[in-house]
Amino acid sequence: MKNVIDLSSLNENQREAVLWDNGPLLVLAGPGSGKTRVLTCRIARILEQSAGQHFRILALTFTNKAAAEMRGRVEELVPAELDRVRLTTFHSYAAELLQQHGNHLSFRPDFQILSNDADREALLDDVLGRIRKDLAHSLPGHFEATKLLPAVTRLLEQCVPADQAEVLLQQANVENAELLARVYALYREALRKTNALDFPSLIAESLNLLTHHPFLAKHIRKVYKHILIDEFQDTNRTQYRILSFIAQPDPTTLFVVADDDQIIYQWNGASPKRIQALRDDFNVSELQLPENYRCPPQVIELANALIERNLNRSAGKKPLKAVKQGESGNVVRIFRFNTVDKEAGWIAQDIAQRNPEERKNCVVLARAKKLLDLAGRKLEEAGVPVYYAARKDEFKSAPLRMLHAILRLVNSTEDRQSLARLSKAFYELKGISIELAPVLSGASADGKDLLRSWLDEVKRRDTLEEETRWLVETGIKPLLNSLNYRDFADKLLKWAEACQQTSQPDENAFNEFEEEREVWKLLLAEITRKFEGEDVSLHQLLHELDLTSKTPPKPKEAVPCFTIHASKGMEFGHVYLVGLVEDQLPSWAAVKKGDNSLEMQEERRNCFVAITRAQESLTITFSAQVFGWNKNPSRFLGEMGIEL
């Protein structure tokens, strides 16, 4: 077959990675090295060279945005072969795996994903209630759902089997180990009984599935001849164990892209140990992509000087090499202020005085959210709109909460949490109170599901106006029979618009409605694209919705104020890095641990990630006093060779 994918614009190292055909490969790709292009070109070439064959390709990454970007690029290169690629996140792949095979663990394909802590705490409350009934004495004071949830989460993230939890907790000298182990076991049991999973149990149960049913791993390896992993350095131990099951050196070809200089999620289990484990377990060959196409040479010089101080780097790691030509002017600026208030005020004024095109390409980065909030307020005072990148797991406006709750109730007919959310949203929109007790008793007596029983209560209201009866008869009732969620959503949003024109009992009902309506449309379109035009079932839709942030896209004119963690994988014309002082960057915890500690090395990587977001200029600021506390300049300034 004639090659149609043009690789002429790739450099020698990129081309070698794309054309690699000699077993498992680890590509150490620095920031701005074109790794996404390499990954997509490699996928496209494999598809091109194997047209007509039946094997598939699995490509895993960590964010929906990255997956969507790669999917779009592959579609441009080989549109006819796109159905042979599953390009998704680790959590989405885990959800697909459990949809298909979760019956081996007593999960039905339509399981619900508990995407927020409120739902998880409600389930944990039920568990604690059961334990209280069995005990002759009261539970310890700290045995509350909100306080226990982090401990349960950690056990899930570490994939601790329920029957081993007590021993491990005792070995760690955890107080009330026996009782906590019981809570953990009952929580996992409650998830199964309610046909629900949360984020950590998606990964934990996927590993459980592969561990106890090895034929599944064999089947996956047969289906997916090639497995590619993006941002491998971010994998935790459990994700790596899943990879070890589904990607064996023979017959699967493994292609991994990583950068040990960008490991900034140690708190989530990421570690340099993972890259070494890959070397040991898979006998990978290695290539490096040190060329940086993003940053000016002056920034690259700072980045190299900083990161070479770290100890836990790959042996023989090459320094970044700037491809861009050096530019005149103040590419790197350093400013010192007396107070953090003046620091944030100056940044705001400096951004405000830029022309609109430059302003759109600015970003403010900080290690701590408190500094970002201050910078954001100063920008708004200067007349500059601000965008924050906080993850938003749930819709906030009443119409979208009502839509989501109804879809969940159709999918999971006994979901009391969604019933409560539906009634609350409906009251905010129409001022009509639907008590839960008669809905529950009606469902029990008549053998109906909760949504049908709720509709019965709604229709009994004499004050129900024509528009709401229209929604019930033409929107919700047909949904129960056909599962046509697209038509239902269109009708509910149309009904909500009509509600918005009348006076409402709750003035906050439509907060964020306009934004969230657009987010809903974007998410629906993206989910459709992800499944390559296939009919997406209701439970697949809900899984994707629950796994995806509802954060609206950045307005064109807004300046983003991001934590360094939120900025990873992005690039910006002009980067303002604020708060480069001791106890901020590096953090207080890292300073306490010492200069060569794992914590300090990660803080150094945080700084490295921040400065390598810059495409045109980098501005670094710090203050002698931060929120009333005297601070010394960050040690990283000296390490970068910056003289103060």
C-alpha positions, 0 to 999 in steps of 0.5 A: 500500500502506498504511504499517504502519511507525510512524515517529512516535517518530523525531525530524525528522533520523531521519525524514528519513534513513529517508524519503530518496529522492534518491540516495546518502546519507551519515548522520553519526550520533554515538554514541547517536543511534539509528542502528541504529533508522534503518537498520532502519526504512529497510530495513523501509520499502523492503521495505514500499513494494516488496512483491511486487518482486524486487530485494533489499537488501544491508546490511553491518556489521562484527560478527555481533552488530550484524548479528543485532540489525538482522536481528531488528529488521527481522524484527519490522517486516516478517517476510514480506519478510525473505528479500529482505534479506541482512544480514551482515558484510563477511567473511561477504559476501565468503565468500558471493561466493566460494562462488558465483563463486570458481571463476573464481579456482580456489576450490571452494565448499567452501573452508576458512577458516583462522581462526587463526594456527596454521593459517596458519603451518603453510601458510607453513611448507610454503611455506618448505620448498619454497623451501629445497629450491630454494635453494643457500643457507639462508634468512635467520634471520628467515624463519620462519613466525611472523615472516613472517606479519604481513608476508604479512598486510599485503600481503594486506590491501593487496591487492597483486598477487603479480606487483607485490609485489617492486617495492612492497617494494623501493620501501619499502626492505624487506630481502630484498624479492625473497625476501619477494615469492616467499613471498607469491606462493607463500602465495597459490598454496598457499591456492588449491591447498589450497582455503583462505582466511584472513581477509585473503584473503577480502577480497583475493580478493573484490576480485580477483574483482570486478576481473577479472570486472566482469560479476559487479559488474554482476550484483550491482548488478542484484540489490541495488537498495539497499546500506546500510553500517553503521559505514562509518568502519571500512572499510579501503581494500580494503573500500571498493574492493569497495563501489565495484564493487558500489554505483554511484550508478546504479542502486544506491541507497547509504545509508551511516552513519558517524561520523568521531569514532569512527574508532579502527581506523587500525591496521586501515586505517580513515581519515577519507580513506574518508569524503572518498573517498565524497563524491568518488566517489558525490556523496553528500548528507549528513544529521547525527544529532547528538541523543544519547539515551544519555548524561547532559548532563554527559557530553555536555559533556565529549565535545564539549569533547574531540572539537572539538580534533581537526583531521580532522573533517567540515566543519560537524560539529555538536556532540552534543546531549543529549536526556536531562534533567540529573540531580542527584548525581555523574553525573561523578566524577574520582578521583586515586590514588597508585598504580595498585594503589590505583586498581584496588582502589578501583574494585573496592570501589566496584562491589562496594558497589553493589546487584546491579542497578546492578552488572550495569550496570557496566563497566571500560574501559581503553586497555591490557589490563594495566590491565584485568587488574589491575582484574579481579583486584581485582574478583574479590578483592572477590567480584565475577565478571568477564567479559573480551571477548577474541575466541575463534576456536577451541573449547578443550574437547576435545569441541567441538574433536573435533566441529569437526575431524570436520566440517572433515574431512567437508567437506575430506577431505584436511585433515591439520591437522584430522586431527591435531586430531581425534586429539589431542582423541580422546586427551584424551577416551579415552586412545587414541592414534591415530598419524597415519602409518598413517591417512595410509598407509591412506588413500593405499593404499585410496583413502579419505578421511582420516576413513574411514581414521581410523575404521578405525584406531579400530575396530581398538582392542580397548579400544574401549568400547560408547559409542564404537562407538555414536558411530562407527556411529550418529554419524560413519559416517552423517554421511559419507553424509548430511551431517546435522551436527545429528544428528551433533553431538547424538550426539557431545555426548551421548557426551562427556557420558558420557565426562565421567562417567568418569575421564579421562587428561587432566583438562583435556579438559572445560575450558570444555565447559559454556560451549562446548556452549551457545555451539555451540547459540547459534551454530547457532540464529543461523546458521539465522536468518541464512539465513532458515530455509534448509537450511544446507549443511555448508560454509556452516555451517563458514564461519559458524563460522570467521568467528564468535567462540566467546566465551561470552555474559556471565554476568548477574552478571559485570562486564565489563572491556573495552578501549575497542576492544572496547566500541565499539557498546555502552552501559552504565549506569555506566562506569569509565574507568581509567588516564587518564594520559600514555602510557596514554591517550593512548598512548606512541606518540601522545605521541611523535608530537605533539599534532596527529598522526594518532595523537593524534587517534585516541587522542582518539577512543578517549577520546571513544568510552569516555566516550560509552558511559555511560548514567547515570554516568561515573567517571574515574580516574588515578594518579601512579604506574603499574606503578612509573613516574611518570605525568602526568595525561592531557592529555585531562582538561584538554581536557574542561575538568576542573580538577585 
